[in-house]
């Protein structure tokens, strides 16, 4: 979509009605926001200051380092950017891959916008490869993803009827997702307002205490 083809009145109306995720940047498919220059020209801009086409963002680098360091502290050797292939030939590359007691885990760090279909497709590819995949995302990504998963959960699991007690964070049982906050001491956020260190969260992933219940992925 070319912003320059819009009459200014139509552009301003679109700016008022658009929500995060409605438009993405062609360079990296990250969420786009609609803006108007001081000269009155409409244009799209990245939601955040960074373009996701950068080889690796600071958040992604810090996130991988935090996960690898936490694993090392637990006596587990993790590998970053580890490639693999499903039985059907689908290729994947895990941000962090590690094995414990005969089980293999992938930790995927997703900074930018990704359609729910792509989350699920990539998750299914790991499942087909006998790899247990868990996702860490930024706050903004979790918020955008939550809108899509909530709609699906309400339709699929609750027949479009809001259940008593709500639907937690609205995540899906087949898609383990939590927020990674890399500011100051890295923390993993999950459930409704809960958090843990990266090491404690990873321990929960390994021992199975990080579970889906009450419409949210939760620990303990």
C-alpha positions in Angstrom: 0.0 0.0 0.0 1.4 3.4 -1.1 0.7 6.0 1.6 1.3 8.8 -1.0 -1.8 7.7 -3.0 -4.2 8.6 -0.1 -6.1 11.9 0.0 -5.2 13.6 3.2 -8.7 13.4 4.6 -8.9 9.7 4.0 -5.4 9.2 5.5 -6.4 11.1 8.7 -9.5 9.0 9.0 -7.5 5.8 8.6 -5.0 7.0 11.2 -7.9 7.4 13.7 -9.3 3.9 13.0 -6.2 1.8 12.6 -4.9 -0.4 15.4 -1.5 -2.0 16.0 -1.0 -4.9 13.6 -3.4 -3.6 10.9 -0.4 -2.5 8.8 3.2 -3.8 8.6 6.4 -2.4 7.1 7.4 -4.0 3.8 11.0 -4.1 4.8 10.6 -6.4 7.8 6.9 -7.0 8.4 7.1 -5.2 11.8 4.0 -3.2 12.9 3.6 0.1 11.1 2.1 3.3 12.4 0.5 5.9 10.1 2.0 9.4 10.3 1.8 12.7 8.6 4.9 14.8 8.0 5.1 18.5 8.9 4.6 19.1 5.1 1.3 17.2 5.2 2.6 14.1 3.4 1.3 10.7 4.7 3.8 8.0 5.4 4.3 4.7 7.3 6.8 4.4 10.1 8.1 1.6 12.3 6.2 1.2 15.6 9.6 1.0 17.4 12.8 2.8 16.7 14.5 -0.3 15.3 13.9 -2.1 12.0 13.5 -5.8 12.4 15.7 -6.3 9.3 18.7 -5.5 11.4 20.9 -8.7 11.7 20.0 -8.9 15.4 18.4 -6.3 17.7 19.8 -5.5 21.1 16.7 -7.1 22.7 17.3 -10.3 20.7 21.0 -10.4 21.6 20.5 -9.7 25.3 17.6 -12.2 25.4 19.7 -15.0 23.9 22.6 -14.2 26.2 20.3 -14.3 29.2 18.9 -17.7 28.3 22.3 -19.2 27.5 23.8 -17.8 30.7 20.9 -19.1 32.8 21.3 -22.6 31.2 25.0 -22.6 31.9 24.3 -21.7 35.5 22.1 -24.8 35.7 24.8 -27.0 34.2 23.2 -27.2 30.8 25.0 -26.4 27.5 22.8 -24.5 25.1 23.4 -23.8 21.5 22.3 -20.6 19.7 21.1 -20.4 16.1 20.9 -24.2 16.0 19.5 -25.6 12.7 17.2 -28.6 12.3 14.7 -30.2 10.0 11.3 -31.9 10.6 10.5 -35.4 9.2 8.6 -33.8 6.3 11.7 -31.7 5.4 10.6 -28.4 7.0 13.7 -26.4 8.1 14.0 -24.5 11.4 16.7 -22.6 13.3 16.2 -22.3 17.0 17.4 -19.2 18.7 18.5 -21.4 21.6 18.4 -25.2 21.6 19.3 -27.6 24.5 18.6 -31.1 25.7 17.9 -32.5 29.2 17.2 -36.1 30.1 16.5 -37.1 26.5 14.2 -34.2 25.8 15.0 -31.4 23.4 13.9 -27.8 24.0 13.9 -24.7 21.7 13.6 -21.2 23.0 12.4 -18.8 20.3 12.8 -15.0 20.9 10.4 -13.0 18.8 10.9 -9.3 18.9 8.8 -8.0 16.0 5.2 -8.6 14.8 4.5 -12.1 13.6 1.1 -13.4 12.4 -0.6 -16.0 14.6 -0.5 -18.4 11.7 3.3 -18.1 11.6 3.6 -18.7 15.3 1.4 -21.9 15.0 3.1 -23.1 11.8 6.6 -22.8 13.4 5.3 -24.4 16.6 3.9 -27.4 14.6 7.3 -27.8 12.8 9.1 -28.1 16.1 6.5 -30.5 17.5 6.9 -32.7 14.4 10.6 -32.7 15.1 10.0 -33.9 18.7 11.3 -30.5 20.0 9.4 -28.7 22.8 9.3 -25.0 21.8 8.7 -22.1 24.1 8.4 -18.5 23.0 9.7 -15.3 24.6 8.4 -12.1 23.1 8.5 -8.3 23.8 5.6 -6.6 25.6 4.3 -5.1 22.4 4.5 -8.4 20.5 2.6 -10.2 23.4 -0.1 -7.5 23.3 -0.6 -7.8 19.6 -0.5 -11.6 19.6 -3.0 -11.7 22.6 -5.6 -10.0 20.5 -5.5 -12.7 17.9 -5.3 -15.6 20.3 -8.1 -14.2 22.5 -10.4 -14.1 19.4 -9.5 -17.6 18.5 -9.9 -19.0 22.0 -13.3 -17.4 22.5 -14.6 -18.8 19.2 -13.0 -22.2 19.4 -13.0 -23.0 23.1 -15.9 -21.0 24.5 -18.4 -20.8 21.5 -18.0 -17.0 21.5 -19.4 -16.7 25.0 -17.3 -14.9 27.5 -16.7 -17.5 30.4 -17.2 -16.6 34.0 -13.8 -15.6 35.4 -12.6 -14.4 32.0 -9.9 -16.1 29.8 -6.7 -15.2 31.6 -4.3 -13.6 29.2 -6.1 -15.2 26.3 -3.2 -17.4 25.1 -3.6 -20.8 23.6 -2.7 -24.2 25.2 -0.7 -25.2 22.1 1.5 -22.1 22.1 3.6 -21.5 25.2 4.4 -17.7 25.3 5.8 -15.4 27.9 7.2 -11.9 27.9 11.0 -11.3 28.3 11.9 -7.9 29.9 15.6 -7.3 29.3 15.8 -4.0 31.1 17.9 -4.1 34.3 17.8 -7.7 35.5 16.2 -9.8 32.8 12.8 -11.1 33.9 10.2 -13.4 32.4 6.6 -12.2 32.7 3.6 -14.5 32.5 0.1 -15.2 33.9 -1.6 -12.2 35.2 1.2 -10.0 36.6 3.6 -12.7 37.7 7.3 -12.8 36.9 10.5 -14.8 37.6 14.1 -14.8 36.7 15.1 -16.4 33.4 16.7 -19.3 35.3 13.6 -20.0 37.4 11.4 -19.8 34.3 13.6 -22.3 32.5 13.5 -24.6 35.5 9.7 -24.5 35.2 9.9 -25.3 31.5 12.1 -28.3 32.2 10.2 -29.7 35.2 6.7 -29.0 33.7 5.6 -26.5 36.3 5.3 -23.8 33.6 1.8 -24.9 32.4 -1.3 -23.7 30.7 -4.2 -23.1 33.1 -7.0 -20.6 33.5 -6.5 -19.2 30.0 -2.8 -18.4 30.6 0.6 -19.9 30.7 1.7 -19.8 34.3 4.4 -20.9 36.7 3.9 -22.7 40.0 
